[in-house]
């Protein structure tokens, strides 16, 4: 007679029909939250201005690359201490928070990117920081041997860089589905561990009630 091996079954927590309702509910909740955030958040626009560091007549051309890295690290500090706030029409805190400078390891070029809720403001901020770098390098060109030159002015962006409402809803739905799946996997394990602990507590008094076998009494050997 052939015996049919028992089929592997899911944990008891996962076999309940109501348990799987958590997953679509989590996906819908995440999509709603993400879409609402994308619709209510103010769009952000980015504009980029480029400057290049050039050596003086009797300076080492290789020094321009090193000074470009240095100017890229202190671009926002120079802009704040200079007149970039006036040219851009924003505060120093806004410049530090909204402007980023990036350098290239191969060329003495610095890209200055500014983000704002209006395209024209982003352009004025990027060009204002670039102008501050140019002016500062002119003042110290005698000691550094290099100067910063405007390479390309920022152009007004036509589309925001912040995620749209559909994209935010998609990301939120994926995050909600992930959290819902983790909840489905974790809760049955917790229920199983609680059941094992309850079973061990019920079995412990029974084990304690069983008396241990008594040791055999020692009898003196007859002579």
C-alpha contacts under 8 A as a table, 3 or more apart, distances in Angstrom:
res1	aa1	res2	aa2	distance
10	X	14	X	6.19
10	X	15	X	6.28
11	X	14	X	5.42
11	X	15	X	6.45
11	X	188	X	6.79
12	X	15	X	5.18
12	X	16	X	6.87
12	X	188	X	7.21
13	X	16	X	5.86
13	X	19	X	7.20
13	X	187	X	7.47
13	X	188	X	4.82
13	X	191	X	7.65
14	X	17	X	7.76
14	X	19	X	6.40
14	X	20	X	7.44
14	X	184	X	7.26
14	X	188	X	6.87
15	X	19	X	7.77
16	X	19	X	5.52
16	X	20	X	7.57
17	X	20	X	6.00
17	X	21	X	7.52
18	X	21	X	5.46
18	X	22	X	7.77
19	X	22	X	6.04
19	X	184	X	7.28
20	X	23	X	5.83
20	X	24	X	7.80
20	X	184	X	7.59
21	X	24	X	5.93
21	X	25	X	6.29
22	X	25	X	5.19
22	X	26	X	6.01
22	X	180	X	6.08
22	X	184	X	7.67
23	X	26	X	5.20
23	X	27	X	6.33
23	X	177	X	5.93
23	X	180	X	4.83
23	X	181	X	6.19
23	X	184	X	7.89
24	X	27	X	4.99
24	X	28	X	6.13
24	X	177	X	7.15
25	X	28	X	5.21
25	X	29	X	6.09
26	X	29	X	5.09
26	X	30	X	6.06
26	X	173	X	7.62
26	X	176	X	4.76
26	X	177	X	5.65
26	X	179	X	7.27
26	X	180	X	5.46
27	X	30	X	5.21
27	X	31	X	6.12
27	X	172	X	7.63
27	X	173	X	4.58
27	X	174	X	6.65
27	X	175	X	7.49
27	X	176	X	4.58
27	X	177	X	4.63
27	X	180	X	7.53
28	X	31	X	5.12
28	X	32	X	6.09
28	X	173	X	6.28
28	X	176	X	7.46
29	X	32	X	5.17
29	X	33	X	6.19
29	X	173	X	7.23
29	X	176	X	6.74
30	X	33	X	5.19
30	X	34	X	6.02
30	X	169	X	7.25
30	X	172	X	4.35
30	X	173	X	4.49
30	X	174	X	7.35
30	X	175	X	6.46
30	X	176	X	4.53
30	X	177	X	7.65
31	X	34	X	5.13
31	X	35	X	5.90
31	X	168	X	7.58
31	X	169	X	4.28
31	X	170	X	6.08
31	X	171	X	7.22
31	X	172	X	4.61
31	X	173	X	4.03
31	X	174	X	7.75
31	X	176	X	7.39
32	X	35	X	5.22
32	X	36	X	6.01
32	X	169	X	6.34
32	X	172	X	7.44
32	X	173	X	7.73
33	X	36	X	5.19
33	X	37	X	6.15
33	X	169	X	7.12
33	X	172	X	6.59
34	X	37	X	5.14
34	X	38	X	6.22
34	X	165	X	7.38
34	X	168	X	4.72
34	X	169	X	4.32
34	X	170	X	7.36
34	X	171	X	6.78
34	X	172	X	4.55
34	X	173	X	7.37
35	X	38	X	5.12
35	X	39	X	6.11
35	X	165	X	4.83
35	X	166	X	6.15
35	X	167	X	7.63
35	X	168	X	5.24
35	X	169	X	4.01
35	X	170	X	7.81
35	X	172	X	7.44
36	X	39	X	5.12
36	X	40	X	6.07
36	X	165	X	7.07
36	X	169	X	7.66
37	X	40	X	5.33
37	X	41	X	5.84
37	X	165	X	7.31
37	X	168	X	7.19
38	X	41	X	5.47
38	X	163	X	6.66
38	X	164	X	5.59
38	X	165	X	4.12
38	X	166	X	7.61
38	X	167	X	7.87
38	X	168	X	5.47
38	X	169	X	7.50
39	X	164	X	7.20
39	X	165	X	5.04
42	X	117	X	6.66
43	X	117	X	5.93
43	X	160	X	5.86
43	X	161	X	7.47
43	X	162	X	5.76
44	X	115	X	6.26
44	X	116	X	5.45
44	X	117	X	4.69
44	X	118	X	7.17
44	X	160	X	5.33
44	X	161	X	5.87
44	X	162	X	5.40
45	X	115	X	5.41
45	X	116	X	5.44
45	X	117	X	5.94
45	X	118	X	6.31
45	X	119	X	5.55
45	X	122	X	6.62
45	X	157	X	6.49
45	X	159	X	6.90
45	X	160	X	4.55
45	X	161	X	5.61
45	X	162	X	7.43
46	X	113	X	6.57
46	X	114	X	5.55
46	X	115	X	4.40
46	X	116	X	6.66
46	X	119	X	7.17
46	X	122	X	5.93
46	X	123	X	7.84
46	X	157	X	6.54
46	X	160	X	7.17
46	X	161	X	6.56
47	X	113	X	5.58
47	X	114	X	5.54
47	X	115	X	6.66
47	X	119	X	7.51
47	X	122	X	5.46
47	X	123	X	5.33
47	X	126	X	6.49
47	X	154	X	5.74
47	X	155	X	6.35
47	X	156	X	6.43
47	X	157	X	6.23
48	X	111	X	6.49
48	X	112	X	5.36
48	X	113	X	4.22
48	X	114	X	6.47
48	X	123	X	7.37
48	X	126	X	6.02
48	X	153	X	7.65
48	X	154	X	5.04
48	X	155	X	7.26
49	X	111	X	5.85
49	X	112	X	5.15
49	X	113	X	6.50
49	X	126	X	5.63
49	X	127	X	5.99
49	X	130	X	6.77
49	X	151	X	7.97
49	X	152	X	5.88
49	X	153	X	4.94
49	X	154	X	4.37
49	X	155	X	7.91
50	X	109	X	7.05
50	X	110	X	5.76
50	X	111	X	4.61
50	X	112	X	6.16
50	X	130	X	7.30
50	X	150	X	6.58
50	X	151	X	5.35
50	X	152	X	4.99
50	X	153	X	6.47
50	X	154	X	7.55
51	X	109	X	5.87
51	X	110	X	5.36
51	X	111	X	6.63
51	X	130	X	6.60
51	X	148	X	6.49
51	X	149	X	5.60
51	X	150	X	4.54
51	X	151	X	4.67
51	X	152	X	6.68
52	X	68	X	7.55
52	X	108	X	5.80
52	X	109	X	4.35
52	X	110	X	6.14
52	X	148	X	5.64
52	X	149	X	5.38
52	X	150	X	6.48
52	X	151	X	5.92
53	X	64	X	5.66
53	X	65	X	7.39
53	X	67	X	7.31
53	X	68	X	5.87
53	X	108	X	5.46
53	X	109	X	6.33
53	X	146	X	6.60
53	X	147	X	5.64
53	X	148	X	4.46
53	X	149	X	6.24
54	X	61	X	7.67
54	X	64	X	5.79
54	X	108	X	7.59
54	X	146	X	5.60
54	X	147	X	5.64
54	X	148	X	6.36
54	X	149	X	7.22
55	X	58	X	7.92
55	X	59	X	5.71
55	X	60	X	6.81
55	X	61	X	5.67
55	X	63	X	7.23
55	X	64	X	5.66
55	X	145	X	6.04
55	X	146	X	4.21
55	X	147	X	6.49
56	X	59	X	5.26
56	X	145	X	5.37
56	X	146	X	5.30
56	X	147	X	7.28
58	X	145	X	7.89
59	X	63	X	7.60
59	X	145	X	5.72
59	X	146	X	7.46
60	X	63	X	5.49
60	X	64	X	7.61
61	X	64	X	5.74
61	X	65	X	7.91
62	X	65	X	5.82
62	X	66	X	7.26
63	X	66	X	5.28
63	X	67	X	6.26
63	X	146	X	7.82
64	X	67	X	5.17
64	X	68	X	6.04
64	X	108	X	5.96
64	X	146	X	6.35
65	X	68	X	5.07
65	X	69	X	6.54
65	X	105	X	7.81
65	X	106	X	7.79
65	X	107	X	6.42
65	X	108	X	4.46
66	X	69	X	5.29
66	X	70	X	6.46
66	X	108	X	7.68
67	X	70	X	4.89
67	X	71	X	6.02
67	X	108	X	7.79
67	X	146	X	7.67
68	X	71	X	5.14
68	X	72	X	6.07
68	X	103	X	7.01
68	X	108	X	5.11
68	X	109	X	6.41
68	X	110	X	6.71
69	X	72	X	5.12
69	X	73	X	6.49
69	X	103	X	6.13
69	X	104	X	7.95
69	X	108	X	7.58
70	X	73	X	5.32
70	X	74	X	6.63
71	X	74	X	5.32
71	X	75	X	5.61
71	X	133	X	7.73
72	X	75	X	5.24
72	X	101	X	5.59
72	X	102	X	6.14
72	X	103	X	6.05
72	X	110	X	6.22
73	X	76	X	7.93
73	X	101	X	7.30
74	X	77	X	5.17
74	X	78	X	6.15
75	X	78	X	5.29
75	X	79	X	6.18
75	X	101	X	6.59
75	X	129	X	7.22
75	X	133	X	6.83
76	X	79	X	4.93
76	X	80	X	6.10
76	X	95	X	6.89
76	X	96	X	5.93
76	X	99	X	7.03
76	X	100	X	7.55
76	X	101	X	7.79
76	X	129	X	7.14
77	X	80	X	5.16
77	X	81	X	6.25
77	X	96	X	7.84
78	X	81	X	5.24
78	X	82	X	5.88
78	X	129	X	7.99
78	X	132	X	6.74
78	X	133	X	6.68
78	X	136	X	7.43
79	X	82	X	5.04
79	X	83	X	6.66
79	X	84	X	5.07
79	X	85	X	7.26
79	X	95	X	7.88
79	X	128	X	7.60
79	X	129	X	5.14
79	X	132	X	5.38
79	X	133	X	6.95
80	X	83	X	7.11
80	X	84	X	6.39
80	X	85	X	6.50
80	X	92	X	5.54
80	X	95	X	7.22
80	X	96	X	7.82
82	X	85	X	7.56
82	X	132	X	5.96
82	X	136	X	7.85
83	X	86	X	5.36
83	X	87	X	6.38
83	X	128	X	7.79
83	X	132	X	6.44
84	X	87	X	5.05
84	X	88	X	5.84
84	X	125	X	7.44
84	X	128	X	4.67
84	X	129	X	5.39
84	X	131	X	7.30
84	X	132	X	5.76
85	X	88	X	5.23
85	X	89	X	5.64
85	X	90	X	5.40
85	X	91	X	5.83
85	X	92	X	6.19
85	X	95	X	7.44
85	X	128	X	7.42
86	X	89	X	5.11
86	X	90	X	7.09
87	X	124	X	7.06
87	X	125	X	7.63
87	X	128	X	5.47
88	X	121	X	7.13
88	X	124	X	4.87
88	X	125	X	4.66
88	X	127	X	7.82
88	X	128	X	5.46
89	X	124	X	7.92
89	X	125	X	7.85
90	X	94	X	6.30
90	X	95	X	7.06
90	X	125	X	7.84
91	X	94	X	5.27
91	X	95	X	6.53
92	X	95	X	5.13
92	X	96	X	6.36
93	X	96	X	5.22
93	X	97	X	6.15
94	X	97	X	5.11
94	X	98	X	5.77
95	X	98	X	5.33
95	X	99	X	5.52
95	X	125	X	7.38
96	X	99	X	5.94
98	X	114	X	5.56
98	X	115	X	5.38
98	X	116	X	7.11
99	X	112	X	6.93
99	X	113	X	5.68
99	X	114	X	4.37
99	X	115	X	6.66
99	X	125	X	7.64
99	X	126	X	7.23
100	X	112	X	5.86
100	X	113	X	5.36
100	X	114	X	6.50
101	X	110	X	6.63
101	X	111	X	5.60
101	X	112	X	4.54
101	X	113	X	6.34
102	X	110	X	5.73
102	X	111	X	5.25
102	X	112	X	6.64
103	X	108	X	7.41
103	X	109	X	6.02
103	X	110	X	4.73
103	X	111	X	6.44
104	X	107	X	5.53
104	X	108	X	6.67
104	X	109	X	6.19
104	X	110	X	7.03
105	X	108	X	7.71
112	X	126	X	5.86
112	X	129	X	7.42
112	X	130	X	6.98
113	X	126	X	5.85
114	X	122	X	5.33
114	X	123	X	7.29
114	X	125	X	6.07
114	X	126	X	5.22
115	X	122	X	5.31
116	X	119	X	6.84
116	X	121	X	6.16
116	X	122	X	5.01
117	X	121	X	7.55
117	X	122	X	7.69
118	X	121	X	5.35
118	X	122	X	6.44
119	X	122	X	5.23
119	X	123	X	6.44
119	X	156	X	5.70
119	X	157	X	5.77
119	X	158	X	7.56
120	X	123	X	5.15
120	X	124	X	6.30
120	X	156	X	6.25
121	X	124	X	5.13
121	X	125	X	6.14
122	X	125	X	5.22
122	X	126	X	6.27
122	X	156	X	7.76
123	X	126	X	5.32
123	X	127	X	6.12
123	X	154	X	5.61
123	X	155	X	6.50
123	X	156	X	5.97
124	X	127	X	5.22
124	X	128	X	5.75
125	X	128	X	5.02
125	X	129	X	6.30
126	X	129	X	5.44
126	X	130	X	6.34
126	X	154	X	6.64
127	X	130	X	5.01
127	X	131	X	6.02
127	X	153	X	6.39
127	X	154	X	6.30
128	X	131	X	5.12
128	X	132	X	6.22
129	X	132	X	5.04
129	X	133	X	6.35
130	X	133	X	5.16
130	X	134	X	6.35
130	X	150	X	7.09
131	X	134	X	5.07
131	X	135	X	6.19
131	X	150	X	7.56
132	X	135	X	5.17
132	X	136	X	6.07
133	X	136	X	5.18
133	X	137	X	6.10
133	X	148	X	6.60
134	X	137	X	5.33
134	X	138	X	6.35
134	X	147	X	7.13
134	X	148	X	4.87
134	X	149	X	5.86
134	X	150	X	7.00
135	X	138	X	5.22
135	X	139	X	6.62
136	X	139	X	5.29
136	X	140	X	6.62
137	X	140	X	5.29
137	X	141	X	5.64
137	X	146	X	7.35
137	X	147	X	4.94
137	X	148	X	5.68
138	X	141	X	5.18
138	X	147	X	5.94
138	X	148	X	7.43
139	X	142	X	7.63
140	X	143	X	5.64
140	X	144	X	6.21
141	X	144	X	5.14
141	X	145	X	5.23
141	X	146	X	5.50
141	X	147	X	5.70
142	X	145	X	5.76
144	X	147	X	7.92
150	X	153	X	7.20
157	X	160	X	7.35
160	X	163	X	7.99
163	X	167	X	6.11
163	X	168	X	6.27
164	X	167	X	5.37
164	X	168	X	6.16
165	X	168	X	5.08
165	X	169	X	6.08
166	X	169	X	5.02
166	X	170	X	6.21
167	X	170	X	5.07
167	X	171	X	6.27
168	X	171	X	5.15
168	X	172	X	6.04
169	X	172	X	5.03
169	X	173	X	6.02
170	X	173	X	5.13
170	X	174	X	6.30
171	X	174	X	5.22
171	X	175	X	6.24
172	X	175	X	5.09
172	X	176	X	6.06
173	X	176	X	5.04
173	X	177	X	6.11
174	X	177	X	5.13
174	X	178	X	6.21
175	X	178	X	5.14
175	X	179	X	6.28
176	X	179	X	5.18
176	X	180	X	6.05
177	X	180	X	5.02
177	X	181	X	6.08
178	X	181	X	5.17
178	X	182	X	6.27
179	X	182	X	5.13
179	X	183	X	6.23
180	X	183	X	5.06
180	X	184	X	6.37
181	X	184	X	5.12
181	X	185	X	6.40
182	X	185	X	5.16
182	X	186	X	6.12
183	X	186	X	5.25
183	X	187	X	6.04
184	X	187	X	5.82
184	X	188	X	7.08
185	X	188	X	6.37
185	X	189	X	7.14
186	X	189	X	5.47
186	X	190	X	6.49
187	X	190	X	5.14
187	X	191	X	6.29
188	X	191	X	5.02
188	X	192	X	6.11
189	X	192	X	5.09
189	X	193	X	6.19
190	X	193	X	5.15
190	X	194	X	6.25
191	X	194	X	5.15
191	X	195	X	6.25
192	X	195	X	5.05
192	X	196	X	6.26
193	X	196	X	5.15
193	X	197	X	6.23
194	X	197	X	5.13
194	X	198	X	6.20
195	X	198	X	5.09
195	X	199	X	6.18
196	X	199	X	5.08
196	X	200	X	6.21
197	X	200	X	5.17
197	X	201	X	6.33
198	X	201	X	5.20
198	X	202	X	6.35
199	X	202	X	5.14
199	X	203	X	6.18
200	X	203	X	5.11
200	X	204	X	6.17
201	X	204	X	5.43
201	X	205	X	7.66
202	X	205	X	6.62
202	X	206	X	7.69
203	X	206	X	5.52
203	X	207	X	6.47
204	X	207	X	5.23
204	X	208	X	6.27
205	X	208	X	4.99
205	X	209	X	6.19
206	X	209	X	5.16
206	X	210	X	6.79
207	X	210	X	5.68
208	X	211	X	7.49
